[in-house]
């Protein structure tokens, strides 16, 4: 009994381990850990009135993302990779701006862990990209990646994954082109298409079959708007895309892109 008590005391006296974030912004890899970031000169307490992941007000110790992006320019392209394979593609411009919407890297203090995202799930930590005044710049939910492990600078999606490109003969104002842009913003973080993409989270949306081929149009729209309204699945991870994120016109364009790509398999 005395031995067990002594062991418990020793375990609780051990320092909690800091998490590490990998920054790949040039030719070198620069790791930073949470203990370092919590003491960063620009770190401060911020309030998020309506957190995208927690669906309620939250407070975080956070550092402006721009403070970590040394050498990155507004026209660069970045990718935030999460522990579960979610890979958010993001233009650097909004991340570098000081306002109106401002990007922050929230850091989970191991001594003060954040709550779980849901029952049986982990927290949004150790690193979570959050925004103050997101509505001022039209920031989308996919621009709030959590459980971030790596932030890296890459070539744009069009250059890295030509298999995603629609037919180059399409007119510049064709809805399919708009749908391709929306696919990058809303779908590519979780899904691949034609085997192209960095995400390891959801299924490929064109191989072996495209959802426009096996869903009736009205049910596919229902599924995108609210996956649980079509089929109940407790382990489902796909979020719904309400009209505040995808307007009806946007959804039409996204579906036009998916249907178009059903005819452009490798």
Residue frames relative to the residue before (quaternion, step in Angstrom):
aa qw qx qy qz dx dy dz
X 1.0000 0.0000 0.0000 0.0000 0.00 0.00 0.00
X 0.6660 0.4957 -0.2919 0.4749 3.55 0.96 -0.99
X 0.6292 0.5378 -0.3280 0.4552 3.57 1.06 -0.81
X 0.6558 0.5183 -0.3072 0.4548 3.61 0.93 -0.92
X 0.6481 0.5149 -0.3198 0.4611 3.56 0.98 -0.86
X 0.6458 0.5191 -0.3156 0.4625 3.56 0.98 -0.83
X 0.6398 0.5289 -0.3201 0.4565 3.59 1.01 -0.82
X 0.6382 0.5250 -0.3232 0.4612 3.59 0.98 -0.85
X 0.6464 0.5230 -0.3167 0.4564 3.57 0.96 -0.90
X 0.6512 0.5161 -0.3106 0.4617 3.58 0.96 -0.87
X 0.6631 0.5183 -0.3083 0.4434 3.58 0.91 -0.94
X 0.7029 0.4574 -0.2737 0.4709 3.57 0.91 -0.87
X 0.6467 0.5148 -0.3248 0.4595 3.59 1.18 -0.37
X 0.5338 0.6259 -0.4101 0.3939 3.58 1.23 -0.27
X 0.5031 -0.6513 0.4621 0.3304 3.63 -0.98 0.74
X 0.4591 -0.6621 0.5137 0.2950 3.57 -1.04 0.78
X 0.4700 -0.7095 0.4479 0.2740 3.57 -0.86 0.92
X 0.4115 -0.6943 0.5398 0.2393 3.53 -1.09 0.80
X 0.4163 -0.6786 0.5439 0.2653 3.56 -1.15 0.65
X 0.2925 -0.7693 0.5479 0.1497 3.55 -1.18 0.55
X 0.1898 -0.7557 0.6214 0.0817 3.52 -1.07 0.92
X 0.2647 -0.7669 0.5676 0.1402 3.56 -0.89 0.99
X 0.1106 -0.7787 0.6158 0.0474 3.59 -0.80 1.02
X 0.0158 -0.7853 0.6173 -0.0435 3.57 -0.61 1.20
X 0.1449 0.8458 -0.4901 0.1532 3.55 0.33 1.28
X 0.7750 0.1566 -0.1101 0.6023 3.55 1.27 -0.02
X 0.7875 -0.2854 0.2165 0.5015 3.52 -0.92 -0.85
X 0.7387 0.3763 -0.2177 0.5151 3.58 1.23 -0.21
X 0.4118 -0.6700 0.5619 0.2565 3.52 -1.34 0.40
X 0.0648 -0.8037 0.5914 0.0106 3.57 -0.78 1.05
X 0.1616 -0.7934 0.5789 0.0957 3.61 -0.42 1.16
X 0.0345 -0.7537 0.6551 0.0395 3.56 -1.15 0.71
X 0.2518 -0.7882 0.5385 0.1591 3.58 -0.97 0.69
X 0.6951 -0.5190 0.3163 0.3839 3.51 -1.27 0.49
X 0.6235 0.5405 -0.3557 0.4390 3.61 1.01 -0.68
X 0.6355 0.5200 -0.3109 0.4787 3.55 1.09 -0.76
X 0.7021 0.4744 -0.2740 0.4548 3.59 0.89 -0.94
X 0.6155 0.5530 -0.3532 0.4366 3.59 1.05 -0.66
X 0.7231 0.3867 -0.2224 0.5274 3.58 1.22 -0.55
X 0.3282 0.7682 -0.4944 0.2404 3.61 1.27 0.14
X 0.5791 -0.6206 0.3968 0.3492 3.63 -0.97 0.78
X 0.7348 0.3939 -0.2337 0.5003 3.60 1.13 -0.60
X 0.4219 0.7063 -0.4730 0.3153 3.61 1.23 0.09
X 0.0914 0.7867 -0.6046 0.0853 3.57 -1.05 0.80
X 0.5316 -0.5898 0.4924 0.3565 3.55 -1.32 0.19
X 0.0350 -0.8002 0.5987 -0.0029 3.59 -0.83 0.98
X 0.2927 -0.7320 0.5900 0.1744 3.53 -1.25 0.54
X 0.1406 -0.7562 0.6359 0.0635 3.55 -1.00 0.92
X 0.3533 -0.7869 0.4590 0.2130 3.64 -0.26 1.20
X 0.7980 0.0398 -0.0084 0.6013 3.59 1.04 -0.77
X 0.1769 -0.8219 0.5373 0.0672 3.53 0.06 1.35
X 0.5021 -0.6907 0.4399 0.2781 3.58 -0.83 1.04
X 0.7430 0.4170 -0.2330 0.4688 3.60 0.91 -0.86
X 0.7494 0.3844 -0.2146 0.4946 3.58 0.96 -0.82
X 0.3184 -0.7895 0.4738 0.2255 3.60 1.30 -0.24
X 0.7190 0.3222 -0.2507 0.5625 3.57 1.08 0.71
X 0.6511 -0.4928 0.3655 0.4468 3.62 -1.19 0.16
X 0.0293 -0.7920 0.6097 -0.0135 3.55 -1.07 0.83
X 0.2000 -0.7370 0.6279 0.1504 3.55 -1.31 0.42
X 0.0533 -0.8111 0.5822 -0.0186 3.55 -1.00 0.89
X 0.3664 -0.6014 0.6440 0.2989 3.49 -1.40 0.30
X 0.0972 0.8352 -0.5213 0.1458 3.59 -0.48 1.18
X 0.2744 -0.7212 0.6171 0.1542 3.50 -1.37 0.49
X 0.5216 -0.6079 0.4703 0.3704 3.64 -0.94 0.70
X 0.5077 -0.6613 0.4518 0.3174 3.59 -0.79 0.97
X 0.6057 0.5855 -0.3531 0.4070 3.59 1.02 -0.79
X 0.6216 0.5656 -0.3430 0.4195 3.60 1.09 -0.66
X 0.7019 0.4555 -0.2567 0.4836 3.59 1.23 -0.46
X 0.6685 0.5348 -0.2841 0.4318 3.57 1.25 -0.37
X 0.0244 0.8372 -0.5429 0.0610 3.53 0.77 1.07
X 0.8201 0.2164 -0.1845 0.4965 3.57 -0.84 1.03
X 0.5679 0.5917 -0.3867 0.4217 3.61 1.24 -0.14
X 0.2316 -0.7777 0.5738 0.1108 3.57 -0.99 0.90
X 0.6902 -0.5197 0.3208 0.3882 3.55 -1.24 0.53
X 0.7301 0.4174 -0.2506 0.4796 3.61 1.03 -0.68
X 0.4541 0.6618 -0.4648 0.3738 3.60 1.25 0.26
X 0.3332 -0.7156 0.5789 0.2043 3.53 -1.34 0.29
X 0.1184 -0.8076 0.5772 0.0260 3.56 -0.90 1.00
X 0.1472 -0.7584 0.6268 0.1013 3.52 -1.29 0.41
X 0.1664 -0.7593 0.6227 0.0898 3.56 -0.96 0.96
X 0.1399 -0.8065 0.5735 0.0336 3.58 -0.59 1.19
X 0.2690 -0.7825 0.5479 0.1232 3.56 -0.78 1.09
X 0.6891 -0.4932 0.3475 0.4014 3.54 -1.30 0.32
X 0.7275 0.4343 -0.2413 0.4731 3.61 1.10 -0.67
X 0.6601 -0.5340 0.3072 0.4298 3.61 1.24 0.19
X 0.4369 0.6593 -0.4736 0.3874 3.60 1.27 -0.02
X 0.0310 -0.8129 0.5810 -0.0257 3.60 -0.79 1.01
X 0.1448 -0.8269 0.5419 0.0407 3.57 -0.10 1.33
X 0.2385 -0.7559 0.5987 0.1155 3.54 -0.79 1.11
X 0.0596 0.8319 -0.5421 0.1028 3.58 -0.64 1.11
X 0.4084 -0.6558 0.5643 0.2911 3.58 -0.97 0.78
X 0.5228 -0.6755 0.4218 0.3042 3.57 -0.97 0.81
X 0.5226 0.6951 -0.4000 0.2896 3.59 1.07 -0.71
X 0.7187 0.4361 -0.2780 0.4647 3.64 0.66 -1.01
X 0.6459 0.5342 -0.3274 0.4363 3.59 1.08 -0.64
X 0.6899 0.4850 -0.2671 0.4663 3.56 1.18 -0.58
X 0.5988 0.6106 -0.3676 0.3654 3.59 1.13 -0.55
X 0.4417 -0.6943 0.5105 0.2493 3.55 -1.19 0.68
X 0.7874 -0.1369 0.0898 0.5943 3.60 1.26 -0.17
X 0.4922 -0.0422 -0.8489 -0.1882 1.51 -2.49 0.30
X 0.6934 0.3453 -0.2631 0.5751 3.64 1.00 -0.71
X 0.0834 -0.8070 0.5840 0.0255 3.57 -0.95 0.86
X 0.3461 -0.7486 0.5379 0.1745 3.55 -0.96 0.98
X 0.0627 -0.7846 0.6169 -0.0036 3.54 -1.03 0.94
X 0.2898 -0.6969 0.6194 0.2162 3.54 -1.20 0.59
X 0.2116 -0.7739 0.5885 0.1000 3.55 -0.47 1.25
X 0.1854 -0.7973 0.5710 0.0621 3.57 -0.92 0.99
X 0.3200 -0.7468 0.5542 0.1811 3.56 -0.77 1.05
X 0.3132 -0.7366 0.5740 0.1728 3.55 -0.76 1.08
X 0.4513 -0.7057 0.4643 0.2878 3.65 -0.60 1.05
X 0.6633 0.5048 -0.3077 0.4588 3.59 1.13 -0.58
X 0.7630 0.2133 -0.1252 0.5973 3.59 1.28 -0.38
X 0.0719 -0.8551 0.5115 0.0446 3.62 0.55 1.12
X 0.5082 -0.6352 0.4977 0.3009 3.52 -1.20 0.66
X 0.5943 -0.5613 0.4195 0.3948 3.60 -1.21 0.31
X 0.6035 -0.5369 0.4419 0.3902 3.55 -1.30 0.35
X 0.5550 -0.6096 0.4530 0.3392 3.57 -1.14 0.64
X 0.7579 -0.1168 0.0912 0.6353 3.56 1.18 -0.66
X 0.6951 -0.4592 0.3291 0.4446 3.56 -1.25 0.23
X 0.8257 0.1887 -0.1694 0.5039 3.54 -0.83 1.02
X 0.6590 0.4770 -0.3108 0.4915 3.60 1.28 0.09
X 0.5492 -0.6096 0.4463 0.3573 3.59 -1.20 0.41
X 0.6248 -0.4993 0.4206 0.4283 3.55 -1.31 -0.15
X 0.6349 -0.5158 0.4029 0.4106 3.58 -1.30 -0.09
X 0.5531 0.6460 -0.3753 0.3688 3.58 1.27 -0.13
X 0.5203 0.0340 -0.7952 -0.3095 1.49 -2.44 -0.17
X 0.7723 0.2134 -0.1268 0.5848 3.59 1.22 -0.43
X 0.0382 -0.8069 0.5851 -0.0718 3.54 -0.85 1.06
X 0.2874 -0.7570 0.5635 0.1639 3.58 -0.77 1.04
X 0.0201 0.8072 -0.5854 0.0733 3.56 -0.53 1.23
X 0.2836 -0.7675 0.5590 0.1340 3.56 -1.28 0.42
X 0.2444 -0.7002 0.6443 0.1868 3.51 -1.20 0.66
X 0.8362 0.0641 -0.1165 0.5321 3.58 -0.98 0.95
X 0.0903 0.8483 -0.5192 0.0526 3.66 0.87 0.85
X 0.6209 0.5715 -0.3499 0.4067 3.58 1.04 -0.74
X 0.5884 0.6059 -0.3647 0.3919 3.60 1.15 -0.54
X 0.7835 0.2536 -0.1419 0.5493 3.59 1.17 -0.49
X 0.5284 -0.6696 0.4015 0.3336 3.60 1.19 0.40
X 0.2204 0.7939 -0.5351 0.1868 3.59 0.99 0.79
X 0.3123 -0.7766 0.5284 0.1421 3.56 -0.84 1.07
X 0.6682 -0.5177 0.3435 0.4093 3.63 -1.17 0.44
X 0.6505 0.5280 -0.3302 0.4348 3.61 1.04 -0.69
X 0.6189 0.5195 -0.3466 0.4764 3.58 1.30 -0.12
X 0.6040 0.4951 -0.3605 0.5100 3.58 1.30 0.46
X 0.0857 0.8272 -0.5539 0.0401 3.67 0.67 0.88
X 0.1528 -0.7832 0.5969 0.0836 3.57 -1.04 0.81
X 0.7696 0.2912 -0.2782 0.4955 3.56 -1.34 0.29
X 0.1712 0.8229 -0.5227 0.1422 3.57 1.01 0.83
X 0.1815 -0.7805 0.5921 0.0856 3.54 -1.01 0.91
X 0.8104 0.0814 0.0157 0.5800 3.58 1.08 -0.81
X 0.0729 -0.7277 0.6771 0.0816 3.53 -1.21 0.66
X 0.0670 0.8269 -0.5525 0.0809 3.57 -0.67 1.06
X 0.3997 -0.6830 0.5606 0.2438 3.52 -1.28 0.56
X 0.0044 0.8065 -0.5864 0.0757 3.54 -0.81 1.12
X 0.6032 -0.4933 0.4560 0.4300 3.54 -1.34 0.06
X 0.6333 -0.5367 0.3806 0.4073 3.62 -1.15 0.45
X 0.6889 -0.5035 0.3441 0.3917 3.54 -1.26 0.55
X 0.6451 0.5511 -0.3284 0.4152 3.60 0.89 -0.92
X 0.6881 0.4681 -0.2763 0.4808 3.59 1.04 -0.76
X 0.7045 0.4804 -0.2754 0.4439 3.58 0.95 -0.83
X 0.8210 0.1726 -0.0386 0.5428 3.56 1.00 -0.82
X 0.1076 -0.8329 0.5409 0.0473 3.62 0.32 1.18
X 0.5639 0.6077 -0.3900 0.4009 3.63 1.18 -0.42
X 0.6266 0.5350 -0.3378 0.4549 3.60 1.24 -0.26
X 0.5648 0.6588 -0.3729 0.3285 3.57 1.19 -0.48
X 0.4148 -0.6710 0.5460 0.2821 3.59 -1.04 0.73
X 0.7293 -0.4082 0.3115 0.4522 3.55 -1.32 0.15
X 0.4250 -0.7315 0.4684 0.2549 3.64 -0.64 1.05
X 0.6065 0.5753 -0.3585 0.4156 3.61 1.21 -0.32
X 0.4769 0.6711 -0.4446 0.3529 3.59 1.24 -0.14
X 0.5568 -0.5991 0.4613 0.3438 3.55 -1.13 0.67
X 0.6321 -0.5689 0.3740 0.3700 3.57 -1.15 0.65
X 0.7485 0.3836 -0.2134 0.4970 3.60 1.08 -0.68
X 0.3456 0.7459 -0.5021 0.2683 3.60 1.22 0.31
X 0.5421 -0.6411 0.4291 0.3332 3.64 -0.88 0.83
X 0.5678 0.5985 -0.3892 0.4098 3.60 1.12 -0.55
X 0.6422 0.5142 -0.3273 0.4647 3.60 1.01 -0.74
X 0.6262 0.5045 -0.3315 0.4934 3.56 1.04 -0.74
X 0.6389 0.5373 -0.3159 0.4509 3.57 1.02 -0.82
X 0.6173 0.5372 -0.3421 0.4619 3.59 1.07 -0.70
X 0.6427 0.5074 -0.3209 0.4759 3.59 0.99 -0.81
X 0.6681 0.4932 -0.2962 0.4718 3.59 0.98 -0.84
X 0.5976 0.5544 -0.3544 0.4582 3.58 1.10 -0.68
X 0.6535 0.5096 -0.3143 0.4631 3.59 0.96 -0.84
X 0.6954 0.4919 -0.2724 0.4474 3.56 0.96 -0.89
X 0.8323 0.2987 -0.0935 0.4576 3.56 0.88 -0.98
X 0.7867 0.3586 -0.1566 0.4774 3.60 1.09 -0.62
X 0.6583 0.5743 -0.3233 0.3636 3.56 0.95 -0.89
X 0.5481 0.6161 -0.4033 0.3966 3.60 1.17 -0.37
X 0.7749 0.3123 -0.1613 0.5253 3.60 1.14 -0.62
X 0.8022 0.3099 -0.1095 0.4984 3.57 1.02 -0.84
X 0.3011 -0.6746 0.6341 0.2283 3.48 -1.36 0.43
X 0.1166 -0.7561 0.6337 0.1143 3.55 -1.33 0.15
X 0.8105 0.0374 -0.1088 0.5743 3.56 -0.73 1.12
X 0.6642 -0.5123 0.3000 0.4542 3.57 1.13 0.64
X 0.6080 0.5793 -0.3343 0.4279 3.57 1.29 -0.12
X 0.5842 0.5394 -0.4479 0.4088 3.54 -0.98 0.95
X 0.4483 -0.7010 0.4955 0.2493 3.55 -1.27 0.39
X 0.5142 0.6762 -0.4156 0.3249 3.61 1.20 -0.31
X 0.1686 -0.7708 0.6080 0.0876 3.55 -1.16 0.72
X 0.4907 0.7316 -0.3543 0.3138 3.56 1.30 0.27
X 0.8224 0.1113 -0.0218 0.5575 3.59 0.76 -1.04
X 0.6736 -0.5141 0.3461 0.4027 3.60 -1.28 0.13
X 0.5996 -0.5206 0.4662 0.3901 3.53 -1.35 0.31
X 0.3268 -0.7895 0.4947 0.1585 3.59 -0.88 0.95
X 0.7491 0.3328 -0.2533 0.5138 3.60 1.17 0.36
X 0.7517 0.2996 -0.1668 0.5634 3.58 1.21 -0.43
X 0.5146 -0.2570 -0.8102 0.1126 1.57 -1.44 2.01
X 0.7963 0.1807 -0.1125 0.5663 3.60 1.17 -0.40
X 0.4510 -0.6804 0.5272 0.2362 3.51 -1.28 0.59
X 0.5454 -0.6440 0.4060 0.3507 3.66 -0.87 0.80
X 0.5919 0.5549 -0.3830 0.4416 3.62 1.14 -0.41
X 0.6427 0.5239 -0.3232 0.4561 3.61 1.25 -0.31
X 0.8051 0.2865 -0.1546 0.4958 3.61 1.00 -0.63
X 0.6492 0.4239 -0.3365 0.5344 3.60 1.29 0.13
X 0.4341 -0.6114 0.5772 0.3233 3.56 -1.11 0.61
X 0.6334 -0.5891 0.3274 0.3802 3.63 -0.92 0.86
X 0.6894 0.4830 -0.3064 0.4446 3.60 0.84 -0.89
X 0.6710 0.4820 -0.3088 0.4713 3.60 1.07 -0.62
X 0.6032 0.5366 -0.3608 0.4669 3.58 1.10 -0.56
X 0.6340 0.5123 -0.3257 0.4791 3.57 1.00 -0.80
X 0.6399 0.5229 -0.3156 0.4664 3.58 0.99 -0.86
X 0.6568 0.5266 -0.3078 0.4433 3.55 0.94 -0.90
X 0.6719 0.4861 -0.2999 0.4715 3.59 0.94 -0.86
X 0.6638 0.5069 -0.3053 0.4573 3.58 0.98 -0.81
X 0.7941 -0.1008 0.1263 0.5859 3.59 0.89 -0.93
X 0.2889 -0.8096 0.4811 0.1719 3.61 0.08 1.26
X 0.6823 0.5023 -0.3008 0.4379 3.60 0.95 -0.80
X 0.5826 0.5724 -0.3870 0.4280 3.61 1.20 -0.26
X 0.6815 0.4714 -0.2819 0.4836 3.57 1.23 -0.41
X 0.7810 -0.1147 0.0850 0.6080 3.55 1.03 -0.81
X 0.3826 -0.7304 0.5261 0.2082 3.54 -0.90 1.00
X 0.1363 0.7708 -0.6051 0.1456 3.53 -0.82 1.07
X 0.3624 -0.7842 0.4546 0.2168 3.61 -0.14 1.25
X 0.7219 0.4359 -0.2528 0.4742 3.59 1.05 -0.70
X 0.3911 0.7381 -0.4777 0.2721 3.61 1.25 0.03
X 0.1884 -0.8099 0.5499 0.0791 3.56 -0.96 0.87
X 0.5328 0.6315 -0.4207 0.3745 3.60 1.21 -0.19
X 0.3334 -0.7396 0.5441 0.2138 3.60 -0.83 0.94
X 0.4905 -0.6124 0.5113 0.3506 3.55 -1.27 0.21
X 0.2759 -0.7444 0.5863 0.1612 3.57 -1.17 0.63
X 0.1946 -0.8157 0.5391 0.0786 3.53 -0.12 1.32
X 0.6915 -0.4875 0.3375 0.4126 3.55 -1.31 0.17
X 0.5832 0.5617 -0.3819 0.4456 3.59 1.21 -0.28
X 0.6922 0.4103 -0.2621 0.5327 3.59 1.27 -0.36
X 0.7813 0.0744 -0.0103 0.6196 3.58 0.94 -0.96
X 0.2897 -0.7440 0.5750 0.1789 3.58 -0.52 1.12
X 0.6764 -0.4641 0.3569 0.4468 3.57 -1.25 0.17
X 0.6425 0.5131 -0.3209 0.4701 3.58 1.02 -0.78
X 0.6377 0.5155 -0.3237 0.4722 3.58 1.01 -0.80
X 0.6611 0.5033 -0.3103 0.4619 3.58 0.93 -0.87
X 0.6033 0.5448 -0.3501 0.4655 3.59 1.04 -0.71
X 0.6819 0.4876 -0.2863 0.4640 3.57 0.92 -0.95
X 0.6426 0.5200 -0.3291 0.4565 3.60 0.96 -0.80
X 0.6709 0.4804 -0.2959 0.4812 3.58 0.94 -0.85
X 0.6044 0.5447 -0.3557 0.4599 3.59 1.10 -0.65
X 0.6403 0.5124 -0.3225 0.4728 3.59 1.01 -0.78
X 0.6665 0.5007 -0.3161 0.4529 3.60 0.84 -0.92
X 0.6618 0.4957 -0.3113 0.4684 3.58 0.91 -0.89
X 0.6248 0.5371 -0.3279 0.4623 3.59 1.00 -0.81
X 0.7076 0.4735 -0.2746 0.4469 3.59 0.87 -0.91
X 0.5089 0.6229 -0.4342 0.4055 3.60 1.21 -0.23
X 0.7059 0.4193 -0.2524 0.5121 3.58 1.20 -0.46
X 0.7006 0.4243 -0.2662 0.5083 3.59 1.28 0.16
X 0.1974 0.7730 -0.5711 0.1933 3.55 0.79 1.02
X 0.6301 -0.5401 0.3814 0.4072 3.59 -1.14 0.50
